[in-house]
Amino acid sequence: EVQLVESGGGLVQPGGSLRLSCTASGFTFSSSAMSWVRQAPGKGLELIAYVGNIPIYVDSFVKGRFVISRDNAKNMVYLEMSDLKPEDTGVYYCNTAPEWGIQWGQGTQVTVSS
């Protein structure tokens, strides 16, 4: 079964950190570029970053604060988030890149608030 399962979100104060994880199964993970996508409240899906052999940060607002990485042996992709800001609030999803070709998982909620 093709599946993406995100985890690691939560409520954090501004300036805090979180590490999101995504476990992939049912497709050739090592051959797929993987992305992290955010859906802010009331908005559409927004590509944050993706990683094939190297990481690419699409959202300039996260540059220097977020780090995307992957572990092909574990079929996992990560998003290390630091210096979090209220604008980072949303549901975070992983998917393939450049096309979001896998059925969306449930996502993981990140709320940045004091």
Order of alpha helices (4+ residues) and beta strands (2+ residues): beta-beta-beta-beta-beta-beta-beta-beta-beta-beta
